[in-house]
Amino acid sequence: MLGVSELNAEVALMLSQSFGLVWLEGEISNFSRPASGHFYFSLKDQKAQVRCAMFRNRNMALRLKPANGMKVMVRARVGLYEPRGEFQIIVEHMEEAGAGELQRQFEELKASLAASGLFDADRKKTLPKLPSAIGVITSPSGAAIRDILQVLERRAPQIPVYIYPVAVQGKAAAKEIESAIIRANTDKRCDLLIVGRGGGSIEDLWSFNERNVAMAIHDSALPIISAVGHEVDVTIADFVADVRAATPSVAAELAAPDMQELRQTTALQRHRLVRSMERFVSQRYQALQLSQQRLENQKPAYHLQQQKQRLDEVSMRGVRAMNLYLERQNVKLKQLEAKLQSNAPAFRLERQKQRHSQLDSRLNQVMKQILERESGKFSVLASRLNGVSPLNTLQRGYSITQDAESGEVLQSTRQISVGQQVKVRLQDGSIEADVTTVNNE
């Protein structure tokens, strides 16, 4: 014979072993949360209901606030509350009804885009270290834009910020986000984009899980920081973006450098540079002093004095030799002048001038005769050549037909075929034509 407690224990064990974990969907009723922090409620549909318990260690991680009338999906273990013999389920996870289907769609799209390479690390663009301007695509009235602007104002107030206002949830949100990304790339006013919004449920964030938004982020020439929700929120946009920020504030910190920190770093580097230059100058000065000391030890002044004296001696000897040479050349010049005067070169030069004038006159006369004779011959030959010139023939109304491709002159119909392109040269130009008929006469 079994006792009641033993029976209930056996039934509880049998239920837990038979069902394991199950998913249920229904509406919450009779919800209560005592001081212990546990949740107690009923889950019902149109025909039945079941008692539920969700203990504090499980419900602390919930992002939704259960309330009567809320439709939810739960993952639970089937059991029995043994002290009262009441059938119940122990809930381990809860989400709003419909979120499960959205999660399935999320996983399917994630797998598809990952297979297409949109998440690959090697296609991620590097963020500019000091952007000239930053674009923010988000709701103009949300908390996210305020957080981003506050951080940017604190870290880098000199960097311009361009806001592209969009809806961040609802049916039109995904299209507006896509259009804003395309417009920012077209405007080319900024070199970095922050795309995001504040936290929310999976339904609230769903516009950032749409394929068109993912493709717009992937196709963007501007690097994009995804800043959707809080750290626990993950969307498709986070996987596709070049950098994923845990929150909008973190995105602003990643986008803009801390100018105060940059100034401190610059000052430190400047100090290090000055110290390095001082050490370099000091080392070179010590090396110069050492070289001067070595130079003085070698008594350069004495050697320089000796070289100066040697130079003076060589210069004096050179002057004396030059004067002697000039005297000898002067004597030779006087001797040549005397011989030139004795041969009377002025008289001989005058006779040569007269001879040259006579020869020049005879040469001009002969050249004129030759030119006149050759000019006559040229006129006769030119007249004969013009008589047989094909150009002269063209002036009389004739034409020359050539193959348009090779330039060969066509003299017989045997050289021509229908469809062939020909070039006909006339007196004042040429024409090109296609042969349609060949008549052999």
C-alpha positions, 0 to 999 in steps of 0.5 A, a space after each residue: 500500500 502507498 501513502 499519499 506523499 509516496 504516490 505524489 512523488 511517483 507521479 511527479 517523477 513519472 511526469 518529469 521523465 515522460 515529458 522533459 522540456 516543453 514549449 507552451 503558448 498561452 495567456 497569463 492570468 492570476 499573476 503574483 510575485 510574492 516577497 520571495 521573488 518567484 512568479 506564480 501564475 496560470 497559463 490558459 488558452 480558450 479551453 484549459 489552463 495550467 498552474 505555473 511557477 517560475 523561480 527567482 533564479 530564472 526570472 531575474 534574466 527576463 527582459 519582459 515584465 509579465 502581466 495578466 492578459 499578456 500572451 507568452 511562450 514558455 519553455 518548462 518542465 512538467 511536474 507536480 506540486 507534491 504537498 497539494 497534489 496539484 499538476 503544474 509546470 516549472 517555467 525556465 524561460 519566457 518570451 512574448 508570443 510571436 518572439 519565437 517566430 521572429 527568432 527563427 526568422 532571425 536565425 535563418 537570415 543570419 545563416 543565409 547572410 553568413 553563407 554569402 560572406 557578409 559577415 567576413 572579417 576581411 571585408 570590414 572597413 577600418 574606422 578613420 582615426 580622426 573623422 572629418 565629419 560623422 553621420 548619425 542615422 537614428 530617431 531624432 527624438 530618441 534617447 540614443 541621439 542624445 547619448 551620442 551627441 553628448 559623448 561627441 560634444 565631450 570628446 570632439 566638439 570640433 567634428 561636425 555631426 550630420 543627423 539623418 532622421 529615420 523611424 527606428 521601429 514600425 513597418 516603414 523603419 527598415 526602408 527609411 534606414 536603408 534610404 538614409 544609408 544610401 543618401 549619406 553615401 551619396 552626400 559624401 558629407 561625412 566619412 563615418 556613419 553610426 546606425 542605431 537606436 536604444 534598447 527594446 524587445 525583439 519586435 522593437 529592434 526588428 527593423 535592424 534585422 531586415 535583409 535590405 538594411 543588411 545589404 545597405 550596410 554591406 554596400 556602403 562605401 562609408 565605414 559603419 558602426 552599429 549601435 542597436 540597443 544595449 549590450 545584450 541586444 544583438 541584431 543582423 546589423 551588428 554582424 554586417 557592420 564594420 564595428 559593433 558597439 554595445 550601446 549608442 554611447 560606446 559607438 560615439 566613443 569609438 567614432 570620435 577620438 578624445 581630443 583632451 587625450 590627443 592633446 595630452 598625447 601630443 604634448 607628451 610626444 612633443 616633450 619626448 621629441 624635445 628631449 631627444 633633440 637635446 640629447 642629439 645636440 649634446 652628443 654632437 657638441 661633445 663630438 665636435 669638442 673632441 674633434 677640435 681637441 684632436 685637431 689642436 693636438 696635431 698643431 694644424 696652425 704650424 703646418 698651415 704657416 709652412 704651406 703659406 710660405 711654400 705658396 708664396 715662394 711658388 707664386 714668386 717663381 711663377 711671376 718671374 717665369 711669366 715675365 721672362 716668357 712675355 719678354 721673349 714673345 715680345 721680341 718675336 712679335 717685333 721681328 714678325 712685324 718687320 718682315 710683314 712690312 717688308 713684303 707690303 701686304 697691303 698692296 697684295 691684298 688690294 690686287 686680290 680684292 680686284 681679282 675676287 670681284 672679277 671672278 664673282 661677276 663672272 660666276 653670277 653671269 654663268 649661274 644666271 645662264 644655267 638657271 635660265 636654261 634649266 628653267 626652260 627644260 623644267 617648263 617643257 617637262 612639266 607640260 609633258 607630265 601634266 599632259 599624262 597626269 591622272 589628275 588632269 584627266 579628272 579635271 576633264 570629267 573622268 574618275 578613278 575607282 579603287 578598292 575601298 579596303 586595299 586601295 587597288 585601282 580597279 581597271 576591269 569588271 573582273 576585279 569587282 564583285 557585288 557587295 564590294 566597297 569601292 572608293 571613287 576619286 573625283 576632281 574635288 574629292 572622293 566618294 565611297 559606295 557599295 557595288 550592287 550590279 556588275 555589267 560585263 560589256 
